[in-house]
Amino acid sequence: MNIEPAEHIKTISEYYFSVKLAEVAQMNAEGKDVISLAVGAPDRMPSDETIEALCETAKRPDVHAYQPYTGIPELRKAYSEWYKRFYNVELDSTEVLPLIGSKEGILHISMTFLNIGDGVLVPNPGYPTYKSVSNLLRANVIEYDLVEDNNWYPDFDALEKLDLSGVKLMWVNYPNMPTGANASYELFERLVAFGKKHDIVICHDNPYSFILNDNPMSIMSVPGAKEICIELNSLSKSHNMSGWRMGVLISNPQFVRWVLKAKSNIDSGQFKPMQLATITALNNSEEWHDNMNIIYAERRVWAEKIMDLLNCRYDKSQTGLFVWGKLPEGAKGSDDFINDILYNAKVFITPGFIFGSNGEGFVRISLGSSADKLQEAHKRIKKYITNI
């Protein structure tokens, strides 16, 4: 037999965490008890009210059928009110499209706007899915540099020197993953202006704005942003609902209708009790979010202690669910560095190289594990370092 996968499958690799977490799972099966500080998956529960809403509505006989591809009207209204409450952005229901997680939105947006060979501006370092989805669709990936000396912001002078004639999309993400850099209103203004100048759709991925961040921001707060921007948001990190796959796309009605064409041919909507429970989650009190940030602040103390122990330099003003640190001068590459810690201290942290070449020389620690686990990880690493 001479059967081969499609060419676009040959151009991508299996997702790093898909491979590495299988290795960690095997180590745990062998009794090695690895502490994982790698994946950004919150370990806390959604609010009690959210869980109660799910359980109660799931008992109803009228909620188990297919649902609208656009989500139920009550959910779109709740997302609109949530954006007004926390981001001061006015939205009509036609500007809101619920998603099965925002990762789904990356695919749907790309399918909607990209022809084979169209250009896509992808940040380096950045979320690997921006690049892999673009490769799946045989687009032309054009990486743009994010560097520490520029606060991990795009260099607009360098962007203007590129041939942008075939570029359709630009992916941006603030608070940034993996670096923790936060946006400014001025940055969002420049992105909107850049998109309009070159007819490039600016796709802002915004799942981290509630975590250790006093000022949640949306690019849609910039006047005229809806004309050229799409924003993805998610309850995975902010509401401890990563397994629920509840996300949302925000844009102008035309862009939403176009994306819906792709989405409606792929999925069949979301379970209605989950949509109803999400409405409850969107109405979590500010106190609930404040209490979560108290927990994350405690964890961050231990994550920073681990970075100190590893002689990594980091910015204390970072926001979001991770701590991003630069390896000490003369250290091994980030992959070798984390494997050394994994195999000898039984602690798994993320190497920066998986986010792009500009991530090499950095490592990332997730705040998705308890302070006790972080403290135990610190103890293990300290013991290993002391012994060598």
C-alpha positions in Angstrom: 0.0 0.0 0.0 1.1 3.5 -0.7 -1.1 5.7 1.4 0.2 9.1 2.6 -1.4 11.8 4.7 -2.2 15.2 3.2 0.8 17.5 2.7 -0.5 19.9 5.3 -0.4 17.2 7.9 3.2 16.5 7.1 4.0 20.2 7.8 2.9 20.1 11.5 3.9 18.2 14.5 1.7 16.7 17.2 1.1 19.3 19.8 4.0 19.4 22.3 1.9 18.8 25.4 0.1 15.9 23.7 3.5 14.2 23.5 5.1 15.4 26.7 2.1 14.8 28.9 2.0 11.2 27.7 5.6 10.8 28.8 4.8 12.3 32.2 1.8 10.0 32.5 4.0 7.0 31.9 6.4 8.3 34.5 3.6 8.6 37.0 2.3 5.1 36.0 5.8 3.9 37.0 5.4 5.5 40.4 7.7 8.5 39.9 5.1 11.0 41.1 5.9 13.9 38.7 4.6 17.4 39.7 3.4 19.1 36.6 3.7 22.9 36.5 3.5 23.1 32.8 0.0 23.3 31.4 -2.2 26.3 32.0 -5.2 24.4 33.3 -6.8 25.8 36.5 -7.3 23.2 39.2 -10.1 25.0 41.0 -13.8 24.6 40.5 -16.2 26.9 38.8 -18.4 28.9 41.2 -20.9 27.0 43.3 -23.7 28.8 41.5 -22.4 27.7 38.1 -22.3 24.0 39.1 -25.8 24.2 40.7 -27.1 25.8 37.5 -25.7 22.9 35.4 -27.0 20.2 37.6 -30.5 21.7 37.9 -31.0 22.5 34.2 -29.6 19.1 33.1 -32.6 17.5 34.8 -35.1 19.3 32.5 -36.5 17.2 29.7 -36.4 20.0 27.2 -32.6 20.7 27.1 -31.1 17.6 25.5 -31.7 18.3 21.8 -29.4 20.1 19.3 -29.0 23.8 19.9 -28.7 26.8 17.7 -25.3 27.2 15.9 -25.2 30.7 17.2 -25.8 29.7 20.8 -29.0 30.4 22.7 -30.1 34.1 22.7 -29.8 34.2 26.5 -26.1 33.3 26.3 -25.3 35.9 23.6 -27.1 38.5 25.7 -25.1 37.4 28.8 -21.8 37.7 26.9 -22.8 41.2 25.8 -23.6 42.2 29.3 -20.3 40.7 30.5 -18.3 42.8 28.0 -20.1 45.9 29.1 -19.6 45.2 32.8 -15.9 44.3 32.7 -14.5 45.8 29.5 -16.9 48.8 29.0 -17.6 47.6 25.4 -21.1 47.8 24.0 -22.2 44.8 21.9 -25.3 43.8 20.0 -26.2 40.1 20.0 -25.3 40.0 16.3 -21.7 40.8 17.3 -21.4 37.7 19.6 -20.8 34.1 18.5 -20.4 31.5 21.3 -17.7 28.9 20.6 -16.7 25.4 21.8 -13.6 27.0 23.4 -11.6 29.8 21.9 -9.1 27.4 20.3 -11.9 26.4 18.0 -12.2 30.0 17.0 -8.6 30.1 15.8 -9.5 27.4 13.2 -12.8 28.9 12.2 -11.4 32.4 11.7 -8.5 31.0 9.7 -10.9 28.9 7.5 -13.1 31.9 7.0 -10.4 34.4 5.8 -7.5 32.5 4.4 -7.0 31.1 0.9 -4.0 28.9 0.1 -0.9 31.0 0.2 -2.4 34.0 2.0 -0.1 35.6 4.6 -0.7 35.3 8.3 1.3 37.4 10.9 2.1 35.1 13.8 3.9 36.2 17.0 7.3 34.7 18.0 7.1 33.7 20.8 3.4 32.9 20.7 0.7 30.2 21.1 1.7 27.4 18.8 -1.8 26.8 17.5 -1.7 30.1 15.5 1.1 28.7 13.4 -0.1 25.1 13.2 -3.6 26.0 12.1 -2.2 28.4 9.5 0.0 25.5 8.2 -3.0 23.2 8.1 -4.7 25.6 5.8 -1.6 26.0 3.7 -1.3 29.7 4.4 2.0 31.6 4.4 3.1 32.0 8.0 5.1 35.2 8.5 6.5 35.4 12.0 7.0 38.7 13.7 9.3 39.2 16.6 8.3 39.9 20.2 11.4 40.6 22.3 11.9 41.5 25.9 13.6 44.8 25.2 10.3 46.0 23.5 8.1 44.8 26.3 7.1 41.8 24.1 5.2 44.2 21.9 5.2 44.1 18.0 7.8 46.3 16.4 5.6 48.3 14.1 8.6 49.8 12.2 9.8 46.3 11.4 6.2 45.3 10.4 5.9 48.2 8.0 9.1 47.1 6.2 7.5 43.7 5.3 5.7 42.9 2.1 2.2 43.0 3.5 0.4 42.9 0.2 -0.8 39.3 0.7 -1.4 39.3 4.4 -4.9 38.7 5.6 -4.7 38.0 9.3 -2.5 39.1 12.3 -2.6 37.2 15.6 -2.0 39.1 18.8 -2.5 38.0 22.4 -2.5 40.2 25.5 -2.1 39.6 28.4 0.5 37.7 26.5 1.1 34.0 26.6 3.8 32.9 27.3 5.5 36.1 28.5 2.9 37.7 30.8 3.3 41.1 29.1 0.1 43.2 29.5 -1.3 45.4 26.7 -1.8 49.2 26.9 -4.6 51.1 25.3 -2.0 52.8 23.1 -0.9 49.3 21.8 -4.4 48.4 20.9 -4.9 51.8 19.1 -1.7 51.1 17.0 -2.9 47.6 16.2 -6.3 48.8 15.0 -4.7 51.6 12.9 -2.2 49.0 11.4 -5.0 46.7 10.5 -7.1 49.4 8.8 -4.1 50.8 6.9 -3.2 47.4 5.4 -6.6 45.7 5.3 -5.4 43.1 7.8 -7.9 41.5 10.2 -6.4 41.8 13.7 -7.3 38.7 15.7 -6.9 39.4 19.4 -6.8 36.3 21.7 -7.9 37.4 25.2 -8.3 34.5 27.7 -6.0 35.8 30.5 -7.3 39.3 31.3 -8.9 38.4 34.6 -5.9 36.7 36.2 -3.6 38.8 38.4 -4.6 41.8 36.4 -6.2 44.9 37.9 -7.3 46.3 34.5 -9.0 43.8 32.1 -8.9 45.2 28.6 -10.5 44.4 25.3 -9.2 45.6 21.9 -12.8 46.3 21.1 -12.7 49.3 23.5 -10.8 51.2 20.8 -13.2 53.3 18.5 -13.5 51.6 15.2 -12.0 48.3 16.3 -15.0 46.3 15.4 -14.5 47.2 11.7 -11.2 45.3 11.5 -10.8 43.2 14.6 -12.0 39.9 15.9 -11.6 39.1 19.6 -11.6 35.6 21.1 -12.4 35.2 24.8 -12.8 32.2 27.0 -14.0 31.1 30.4 -11.4 28.3 30.6 -8.9 30.3 32.7 -10.9 33.1 34.1 -13.8 31.0 35.4 -12.1 27.6 36.0 -14.0 26.0 33.1 -11.3 24.7 30.8 -13.0 21.3 30.3 -16.4 22.9 29.6 -15.0 24.5 26.3 -17.0 27.7 26.6 -15.6 30.5 24.5 -16.8 33.4 22.5 -16.0 35.4 19.4 -16.6 39.2 19.2 -16.6 41.2 16.0 -18.8 43.1 13.5 -22.0 41.3 12.3 -20.5 40.7 8.8 -17.4 38.9 10.2 -19.6 36.9 12.6 -21.8 35.8 9.8 -18.8 34.7 7.7 -17.3 32.8 10.6 -20.6 31.2 11.3 -20.6 29.7 7.7 -17.5 27.7 8.6 -18.6 26.9 12.2 -22.1 25.7 11.2 -20.6 23.1 8.8 -18.3 21.6 11.5 -20.1 21.4 14.9 -23.7 21.1 16.1 -23.9 23.6 18.9 -23.3 23.2 22.7 -25.2 21.4 25.4 -28.0 23.7 26.6 -27.4 23.2 30.3 -23.8 24.2 29.9 -24.9 27.3 28.1 -27.4 28.1 30.8 -24.7 27.5 33.5 -22.3 29.7 31.6 -24.7 32.5 31.9 -24.5 32.0 35.7 -20.7 32.0 35.5 -20.7 35.2 33.6 -22.5 36.8 36.5 -19.9 35.7 39.1 -19.3 38.5 41.6 -16.2 40.6 41.5 -15.5 39.1 45.0 -15.3 35.6 43.4 -12.7 36.8 40.9 -10.8 38.7 43.7 -10.7 35.5 45.8 -9.3 33.6 42.9 -6.6 36.2 42.4 -5.7 35.9 46.1 -5.1 32.2 45.5 -3.0 32.9 42.4 -1.0 35.6 44.1 0.0 33.0 46.8 1.0 30.5 44.1 2.9 33.2 42.2 5.1 33.7 45.3 6.2 30.0 45.1 6.6 30.1 41.3 8.9 33.0 41.7 10.8 31.2 44.4 11.3 28.3 42.0 12.5 30.8 39.3 15.0 32.3 41.9 16.2 28.8 42.8 16.9 28.1 39.1 18.6 31.5 38.8 16.1 32.6 36.2 15.3 36.3 35.7 11.6 37.4 35.5 9.5 40.5 35.4 7.4 40.9 38.6 4.8 42.9 36.7 3.7 39.9 34.6 0.0 39.1 34.4 -1.9 35.9 33.6 -1.6 32.3 34.6 2.1 31.8 34.2 5.6 33.1 35.3 8.0 33.4 32.4 11.7 33.4 33.2 14.9 33.8 31.4 17.5 31.1 31.9 20.8 32.0 33.5 23.8 32.8 31.2 25.5 29.6 30.1 22.5 27.3 30.9 21.5 24.4 28.6 18.9 24.9 26.0 15.4 25.2 27.4 14.4 21.6 26.4 17.5 20.1 27.9 17.1 22.3 31.0 13.5 21.3 31.7 14.3 17.6 31.0 17.1 17.8 33.6 14.6 19.0 36.1 11.9 16.5 35.0 14.1 13.4 35.2 16.0 14.3 38.3 13.7 16.4 40.4 10.4 14.9 39.0 9.0 18.4 38.3 7.7 19.3 34.8 8.0 22.9 33.7 7.5 24.2 30.1 10.5 25.0 27.8 10.3 28.3 26.0 11.4 26.9 22.6 7.9 25.4 22.0 6.6 29.0 21.6 9.0 29.9 18.8 12.7 30.7 18.4 12.4 33.9 20.6 11.2 31.6 23.4 14.5 29.7 23.5 16.4 30.5 26.6 13.2 30.9 28.6 11.0 28.6 30.7 7.4 28.9 32.0 5.8 27.9 35.2 2.0 27.5 35.4 0.0 28.7 38.4 -2.6 26.0 37.8 -1.3 23.9 40.7 -1.8 24.5 44.4 0.6 26.4 46.6 1.4 23.1 48.4 2.4 21.5 45.1 4.5 24.4 44.1 6.1 24.4 47.5 6.8 20.6 47.1 8.3 21.3 43.6 10.5 23.9 45.1 11.7 21.4 47.8 12.4 18.8 45.2 14.4 21.1 42.9 16.3 22.5 45.8 17.3 19.0 47.0 18.4 18.1 43.4 20.4 21.3 43.0 22.0 20.9 46.4 23.0 17.3 45.7 24.8 18.2 42.4 
